[in-house]
Structure formats: C-alpha cells, structure tokens
Amino acid sequence: MRHKVYIETSVISYLTSRPSRDLVVAANQEVTRDWWAIARERFELFISEAVVQEIAAGDAEAAAERRQVVVDVPMLVGSPDALVLAKRFLSAGVIPAKAAQDALHIALATIYGVDYVVTWNCKHIANAMSQRQIEQISRACGYEPPVLCTPLELMEDHP
C-alpha cells in the first residue's frame, strides 16, 4: 500500500517555474523535479480545490502549465469538518489568519487521513515550531495528523 501525499501549491510552483538565480531556491526546484519523477509510482498523490485555485492565479501561461502537471491528480473535496479543523488551527494561533489557506491545506489532508503534506512553505506549514501544536489540535479533534514536510524529506535512495 502506497502512502498518501497531499501536494501543496508551492511544490507545483517549484516544479513548473523557471530556474531561479537564488541558489537555495534553485536547489529546491531541482529536488522538486527529482521527487516528482518518482512520486507517482511511490505515492498516492492528492490535491484540493484550494490548490487548484492557487495555481490558477497569476500569469495565464504559467497557470496553464501548473494546471497541466496536476490534471490527473485526484482532488480531495472540501468539507465542513475541514473548515472546522482549519478554524481551530487559526484560533489557536498556530497558523496566522493571513495564512488561512495554509490551515485549510493541513485540515483537508488531516481529515482525509493523508500520510504526508509535501510543501516548500516552511513558514506556515512544514514548520517544526508549529508541528506539535497542529498534532495536538488534530488529535483532540479525533484525527491523526499528517507529517508536514518538504519533497527533500520524502526522497529515498533508489536505483
């Protein structure tokens, strides 16, 4: 059985964007491309309507490219339970109000029992300082939380 992975918007953006001149960002883009090359065979991948809305923003040509790479990735459907959990993350201050979409990404993955949320958003999502509180809130609501990580953390040595 393959692990379930929710792909947050930043991963899709790194996958499709032009190579950055910033060395760290360029390295993360390369990791993302390497991860994507193996992800479909190793993991059961998911996105959500929130991801679709975010990748549709901005330059029309770039948005079309972002939509194309996830055209056949199954979508998790929004639900009242996800909204409630996202609001709990926000009201606890673990995710700031200005990042409400980030709370929704985590909540959707949580209520659907996804194993990992893969992201390059280390400010609000893959953040060790908030992970424990997200886990506590999720478990208090009856859910097992996903691991919040970068594509680099989901890379394995492979032939």
N, C-alpha and C positions, 0 to 999 in steps of 0.2 A: 504494500500500500504506500503510495507516494504522499509526502507531506503536502499540506495545503498552504499556498503562499498568496497573500494579498499584495498586489503591486501598487504602491502609492505613486502618485503623479511624478514626483521628482525622478524616479527611476526611468520612466518613459521619456522624460525630458532629456536626461543624460544620454539615453540610448540614441536619440534621434538628433541631438544638437550638433552643430559644427564643433570641431575640436577647439578647446579653449586654450588661450595663451597662459592661463594660470596653471602652473604645474600640478597642483593638487587636484584641481577640477579635471584637468586632462587625464590624470591617472585614474580618477574615479569614473570618468567616461569610459576609459579602456576596460576597467574592471566590470563595468555595467555591460559592455558589449560581450566580454568573455562569459559573464554569468548568463546573459540572455541566450547565448549559443548552446548552453546545456540545460537551461531552466525548463523548457517544455518537456524534455524527456525525463527529468529528475523530479519535477514537482507538478502538482495540480495547481494551476495558476488562476487567479481571480482578480477582477477589478470591480468597481462600483459606478453608479451613476455620478457620484461625486467626482471620481477620477475622469469620467467622460466629459463632464462639464469643465473641469480644469484644463484638460488637454485641448479642448476646443477653443480656448482663449488665445488671443494674440494673433500673430501673423497667420493669415489664412493658409499659405503653403506649408508652413511648419506645423500648423494644427492638423492639416490633412495627413501629413507624414506620421504624426503622433497617433492619430486615429487608426491609420492603416496598420501599424505594428500590433495593435491590440484588437483588431477587427474580429478575431475568432476566440478571444479570451472570454470565458464565461463571466457574467455580471452578477454580483450579489445585489439583491433588491433591498431598497431601504425599508425600514420597519419602525413602528412606534417604539419597540424595545431598544433599537439602536439610538434613537433620538433621546430616550430617557437616559441611557448609559452615557452618551456624549454630554448631556447636560450635567450629569454627575461629575464627569471629569472637569468640566468648566467651572461648576460651582465650588468644587474643592480647590480650584486654582492650580491644578496640576497641568492644565493646558489653558493658556490665556484666551480671553474672549475673542481677541483679534485672530485667533487660530482655530475658530470653531470647526472649520472643515477638517482640520487635523484630528480633532476629537472624534468627529464622525468617522473618519477612516479607521481609527482604532476601534471604535464601538462596533462598526459593521463587522470587522474581522473577528472581534471577540464574540459577538452573538451567533455568528455562523460557525464557530469552532475552528477557525483558521489557525494553523500552527505558527506561521510567521507573517509579519508585516515587513516587507522589504522597502526601504526608503533611503534617500540621501538627506532627508530632513532630520538632522541631528539636534536641531534647536528645540523642536516641539514633539517629535515622535521617537526616534531612536536616541533617547537621552537617558543615560544611566541614572541621573538625578531624579527623574520622574517615573522611571520604570516601576519601582517598588510601590509607589502610591497608585499607579494605574493597576497594578496587580491586586492590591488590597481592595480597591473600589470594585474591580471586576468580580473578584471572588465574593465580596459582600453582596453583590447582586446575583450571585449564583452562576457565574461564568468562569471558565478557565481562560486566562488571558493569553494572547499570542506573544511570542518573542518578537520584540521590536528591534530590527537590525538592518544593516546595510548589505548590499549584494556581496561585498567582500566577506562578510561573516557567513554567507551561505555558499561560499565556494568550497569545494572539496578537491583534494588531489584526485585527478582522473587521467586515464590513459589518453 
